[in-house]
Amino acid sequence: MAGREHLGQCGYRPHWGVGRHIFGSQIFDYWLDPYGREHEHWTDGDQLTAAISPKLVPLSDVMGVQWGAERPSRD
């Protein structure tokens, strides 16, 4: 949240987030640069080891957002 506040104070425009990615559990927010390009700002990814078993999930589970608002259009 400190990084989000800093980017806003520097004049960047927030585009989407704050949310949490399903895989990796990173907390994210997306920003637009002055040219309209989108950049992800994230932190706090999970550490995975060989002791963690892989599992299959439906594609619909990985395309969403765990919490937070739905992704806005780029229009």
KEKE-3310 file (N, C-alpha, C; in steps of 0.2 Angstrom, whole numbers, plus 5000, padded with zeros to 4 digits):
npx = (5004:5010:5018:5009:5003:5014:5016:5004:5006:5016:5010:5005:4992:4980:4974:4968:4964:4966:4971:4972:4982:4977:4986:5001:4998:5001:4999:4992:4992:4987:4994:4993:5004:5010:5008:4998:5000:4999:5005:5011:5011:5017:5018:5024:5024:5020:5031:5037:5040:5047:5040:5027:5013:5007:4992:4977:4966:4951:4951:4944:4945:4958:4958:4952:4950:4955:4951:4944:4940:4933:4942:4945:4939:4950:4946)
npy = (4994:5006:5008:5009:5021:5030:5029:5035:5048:5052:5055:5045:5035:5025:5009:4996:4986:4986:4969:4951:4939:4922:4911:4910:4920:4934:4951:4964:4978:4988:5000:5014:5021:5037:5035:5027:5013:4998:4993:4982:4982:4973:4963:4951:4937:4919:4906:4892:4875:4859:4850:4854:4848:4848:4854:4852:4864:4872:4882:4894:4897:4902:4914:4924:4936:4935:4942:4959:4971:4967:4966:4980:4987:4992:5003)
npz = (5000:5003:4992:4982:4986:4984:4970:4966:4971:4963:4952:4943:4936:4944:4938:4940:4954:4971:4972:4973:4966:4961:4959:4967:4975:4975:4980:4971:4960:4946:4934:4924:4912:4906:4892:4891:4893:4902:4918:4930:4947:4961:4975:4988:4984:4985:4992:4983:4985:4981:4990:4989:4982:4965:4958:4948:4941:4936:4921:4922:4936:4937:4929:4935:4949:4965:4976:4977:4964:4948:4933:4924:4907:4894:4887)
capx = (5000:5015:5020:5003:5002:5020:5015:4999:5009:5021:5006:5003:4985:4979:4970:4965:4967:4971:4968:4976:4982:4975:4992:5007:4995:5004:4995:4993:4988:4989:4994:4994:5009:5008:5007:4992:5002:4998:5011:5009:5014:5015:5022:5022:5023:5022:5037:5035:5045:5046:5036:5020:5010:5004:4985:4974:4960:4948:4954:4940:4948:4964:4957:4948:4953:4953:4947:4944:4935:4934:4947:4941:4941:4956:4944)
capy = (5000:5012:5008:5012:5028:5033:5030:5040:5055:5054:5057:5039:5034:5018:5006:4991:4984:4981:4962:4946:4933:4916:4907:4914:4925:4941:4957:4968:4984:4990:5007:5016:5026:5043:5033:5022:5006:4995:4990:4978:4983:4968:4961:4946:4930:4913:4902:4885:4870:4852:4847:4856:4844:4852:4851:4855:4868:4874:4889:4899:4899:4906:4920:4929:4939:4931:4947:4965:4972:4964:4969:4985:4987:4996:5009)
capz = (5000:5003:4985:4979:4988:4981:4963:4965:4973:4958:4946:4939:4936:4945:4933:4943:4960:4974:4972:4975:4961:4963:4960:4969:4980:4975:4980:4965:4957:4939:4933:4917:4911:4902:4885:4891:4894:4908:4922:4936:4953:4965:4981:4992:4981:4989:4990:4982:4985:4979:4994:4988:4977:4960:4957:4942:4942:4929:4918:4925:4942:4936:4925:4939:4954:4971:4979:4973:4959:4942:4928:4919:4900:4892:4884)
cpx = (5004:5017:5015:5002:5008:5018:5009:5002:5013:5017:5004:4996:4984:4973:4965:4968:4965:4967:4973:4976:4980:4981:4997:5004:4998:4998:4997:4989:4991:4989:4995:4999:5006:5006:5001:4994:5001:5004:5008:5013:5012:5020:5019:5020:5024:5028:5035:5041:5043:5041:5029:5018:5006:4996:4982:4967:4957:4951:4950:4942:4954:4963:4954:4953:4951:4949:4948:4940:4937:4939:4943:4943:4947:4953:4944)
cpy = (5006:5013:5011:5019:5032:5034:5035:5047:5057:5055:5051:5038:5026:5015:5001:4988:4988:4975:4957:4940:4927:4912:4912:4919:4932:4946:4961:4974:4985:4997:5008:5022:5032:5041:5028:5015:5004:4992:4988:4980:4978:4967:4954:4939:4924:4910:4895:4881:4863:4848:4849:4852:4849:4849:4855:4858:4870:4881:4895:4902:4903:4913:4925:4932:4936:4936:4954:4966:4969:4969:4974:4984:4992:5002:5015)
cpz = (5000:4996:4981:4980:4985:4974:4962:4966:4967:4951:4942:4941:4938:4940:4936:4949:4966:4974:4974:4969:4964:4964:4962:4975:4980:4976:4974:4964:4950:4938:4926:4917:4907:4895:4885:4892:4901:4911:4928:4942:4958:4970:4984:4989:4986:4987:4989:4982:4982:4983:4993:4981:4972:4960:4951:4944:4936:4927:4921:4932:4942:4932:4929:4944:4961:4976:4976:4967:4952:4937:4924:4912:4899:4888:4887)
residu = (MET:ALA:GLY:ARG:GLU:HIS:LEU:GLY:GLN:CYS:GLY:TYR:ARG:PRO:HIS:TRP:GLY:VAL:GLY:ARG:HIS:ILE:PHE:GLY:SER:GLN:ILE:PHE:ASP:TYR:TRP:LEU:ASP:PRO:TYR:GLY:ARG:GLU:HIS:GLU:HIS:TRP:THR:ASP:GLY:ASP:GLN:LEU:THR:ALA:ALA:ILE:SER:PRO:LYS:LEU:VAL:PRO:LEU:SER:ASP:VAL:MET:GLY:VAL:GLN:TRP:GLY:ALA:GLU:ARG:PRO:SER:ARG:ASP)
# end
